[in-house]
Amino acid sequence: MNDNEGHAGRANRNVSRRTLLGSTAVGVAGVAGLAGFSGTASAITKGDGDDDGPPPENFPHVTTRDHFEIGWFGDVDLTGGNTDTNYSTKNGIPGLDGTSPDEIAMHVHGWLSDVDSALISFEQSRQALRNNGYDRPVVGFSWDADTGVDNWWPATEIAERNGYKLAQFLFDYTEATGGTSLRLLAHSLGARVVLSAVRTLNYNGYTDVVSSVSLLGGAADNDAVSLSGTYGDDLEAAVGSVDNFWKADDSVLNYAYSTAEFDSAVGEEGCEGTPPNNYQDHNVDFVPDHYSYYEPNEGCMSEVVAEF
């Protein structure tokens, strides 16, 4: 398979481009057309993986970089040639170019990460998983998160719309590999990408694609994962197990998220309301800061792997 090939080009896999177009009916709640929130700038100054060395050039990942652009008034549009569900792969996703593994883990980075810092975060996550005994392939999902600190609300829309693209990849991958288990790890605003993907899969009737979801300092409303919230029913129906790793003194979520959203994040308080039956909160106050959940030496990946 060509590393730059999107799902539309893989006719030999008999995956119809129409399979997940119904995902757009799910919609993006309350973010379209909103301007940026400059008040977050003092608390959020970097993206995942910043200042942690050179990026690994050959890390296998799915990318939707440069698929979205933000207009003058905060409106978000697809760039030319892109659709709601297309994506590309780079550096050989295990299972698409050879024997299918029994499972893989995918790390989805958070807000403000550019291409290089996203790759660094993938490598850090993989090393942390390896350090804790997880020896399956690890891949990344790279999306247009580097919107700048003045574009929080457009960034949330881009994240949720990337959920359609991630869902398409997950479906395509499952069809291509014959049932490799998929574990999703989502840091910060990457939680919105993953939650949107799960909702999209469930909306389209694909409830046996995702084995587990691990939210790491998730930047989504704490009631959104409850059974009365936006994603609770979808998590219960379309994921094997859901684990949320939260930190009460996460300064980024405590200040910046709460200020921008007028709500609390699931990554700072856990679930508000009745959780899905397959959901569990894990307090990880020992994690030093918002950017350390998945770091090899200071994060909580030992607890993440223990729940696999």
N, C-alpha and C positions, 0 to 999 in steps of 0.2 A: 504493500500500500504506500502511496505517495505521502510523505510526512505532512504536506501542505494541503491534503485532500479533505474537503468537508464531506458531511454525510450525503449531500445530494449527488456526489460523484461516485458513490459506491453502489452502482446498480447491480454489480455481481453478488451483493449480499442480499438482494431482494428486499431491501428496506424502503418502503415507500416514503417519499418526501411528505406525504399528507398525513402520516401517522400521528404526529403530535401538533398539527396546526390548530387543533381545537384548544390548545393551551392558551391561545391568546384570549379566549373567552373568560379565562380566570381573572384577568385584569390586574392592574397595579393600583393598590389602594392609596389614595390620598397624596400622591407625590408629583403627578404630572403638572408641569407649568410653574412650579415653585422656584423662587430664587434661592441663592445660596445663603448659608448662615455663617456670617463672619465671626460670631462669638465663640465658635469652636477653635479658632486658630491658636489661642494661647495654651490650650490643653492638648491639641493633637498636632504634632509637628513632624511626624515621620510615618513611613509605612512599614509593613512587615519586612524584616530582613535588612533594613537600612543600617549602614555602618558595621556590617558583619563580614567583610571580605568580598572578594570577587565572586560573581555569580557562576554557578556551574553551567557550562555552555551546552552540555548534552543531556540535561535532565528531561525525561519524557513527560510531556504535558499536552493538554488540550488548551487551545488559545482562541479567544474572541477579541483580541486586542484590535483597537481602531474600528470596531463595529458600531460605536455610538459617538455622537457629538452633541455638545450642549450649546444651545442658541443663546442669544443675548438676554432673553428673558427667563432662562433656566429651563426651557423646553428641551426635551431629549428626543433625538431622531436617529434612526439607523443611517449609517453612511452608505454611499453608493455600492451596489452589488451585494449587500448583505440582507438577510431575511431574519425573521423572528427566531429561527431555529438552526441556522448554519454555524459551523465551527470548523477549525482546522486542528490537526495534530502535528506534533513535532517530536523528533528524536525517538520514534518507535515505541508506541504504547504496547506494553507486554500483552500478548493475547491476540493482537491484530496482525502481527508479523510472524507468528509461529505458534507453538503449542500453548494452549490456553492455561493460565495458572488457575489454581482452585479459588483464589481470591486476590483482590488488589485493594489498596487503600488510596484514596484521592484526597489531597490537601487543597482546600480552597482558601486563598489569602483574603486579607481584609482591605480596608480603605487606604488610599493614598499610595499603595504599592505600585511602582512602575515595573517595567519588564524585568529589570535586573533584580530589584528587591524581592519581587515575586519568586524568582528562581532561587534566591538565597533562602527564602522562607520554606520552599519545598524541600531543599536539601537539609535544612535544620530539622524539619519535621521527620524526614526519613531517618536521619541519624538518631533522633530521639526515640523513634520507634524501634530501630535496630538495637539501641542500648537497652531496651526493655524487652528484648526477645522476639520482636515481630520481624519475621524474615521474608514476608511476601513482598511482591513489587509495590512500589509507591510511585504515584504519578501526581501531577499538579493540574490545577485549572486556573488559567491566567486570564483576567478580565480587566476592562477599562476602569480601574479603581483610582487612577491618578488624576482625579478631577480638580485637585487643589482644595484647600481648606474652606474656600468661600462657596463651595458647591456641594454641601452635604445632602440636601434633598434631591437634586439631580442624581447624585451618587446612589442614593437608595433606590431610585427608579432604575438606574442602569443595573444595579445588583439584582433586583427582582426580575427584570427582563432577561438577564443572563440565566435565570433559572430555567427559562424555556430552552435555551441552548444546552445547558447542562443536562436537562431531562432528555433531550434528543440524543446527546452522546451516550448517556447511560442506557437508554433503550437500544440504540444501535450496537453498543458494545455487548450487551447481553445477547442480542440476536446473533452477533458475529461469533461469540465465544461459546455459546451453548450453555450459559448459566454460571459463569464465574461470579462468585460473591463480590459485592461492591460495598466497601466501607467508606463513608464520607466524613472527613474532618473539616470543620469550618471555623475559621478564626474571625472574630469581630464582625464586620459587615459582610464577610463571606457567609455568615449564617443566613442572611436574606437570600443569597444565591441558592443555597442548599434547600432552605425551606420552600422557596418558590418552585424549585425543581421537584421536590416531593409532592407539592400540591398539583403541579402539572401532570406528573405521572399518575397520581390518583384520579385526577379529573378525566384522564384518558383511559382509565381502567387497568393500568399496569401497576399492580400492587405487589409483585414478587421480584422487583428489580434491585432494591436497596436493602442490604443486610443490616446495616447499622448507620446511625448518624451520631457524631460526637461534636457538640457545640463547645467552642473554646472562647470564653469571654464574648459571647454572642451579642451583637448589636441589633437585636430585635426586641420588640416590646415583650415584657415578661408575661403578659396575659395572652400573647399571640400563640403560644404553644399549648395553651389550655384547651380543653374540649369545647369551651365556649368562644375560643379565639379563632383567629384567621387560619391557623395551620394545625390545630390539635387533632381534628378528625382525620386529616390527611396523614399525619405522623402515625396515628394508631393503625390506619388501614394499609399504608404503603411502605412501612419500615419495620424491620425485624425488632430492633431495639434502639432507643433514643437515650443518650446520656448527655446531660448538660453540666459543664464544668464552670462554676461561677465563683467570683471573688468579691466579697462585700466591699473591700476598699480599693476596687479598680478605679483609679482617679479619672481615667479617660471616660469611662461609662458614667461614673457618678456625676461628673461635671458636664462634660461636653454632650453626651447623649441625652441626659435629663434636661439640659438647657434647650437643646434643639428640638426634642420630641415632646417635651412636657409630660414625660412618662419615664418609667424605669425599665432598664434593659434586663433581659433574661440572664445576661452574663454578670449582673451585679446583685441580683436578688433571687434567681431561680424562678420557677413557674408561679404565677399568680392565678389562682383558680384551680379547678380540678384537672390534674394532668392526665394524659393518655395512659392507658394501662401498661404500655410498653416503655414508659418514660421514667427516668430517674434523675434527680438533682444530686450534684456532688459539690460540696463546698471545698474550694482549694485556695484558702486564704494564704497558704504558704508560698504561692507563686508571687514573685517580686513585683511585677507590674503587668500592664495590659499587653505588652509585647513579648512576654516570656512564657506563655502557656505551653508552647510547643518547642521551646528551646531545650537542647539536649541535657544541659547541666542544671537548669533552674526550674523547668516547667513541671507539668503534671501528667506527662505522657505515660508514666508508670501506671497511674490510675486509669488512663484511657485504655491502655492495652489490657489491663486486668478485666475490663468490661467486655472485651471482644469475645 
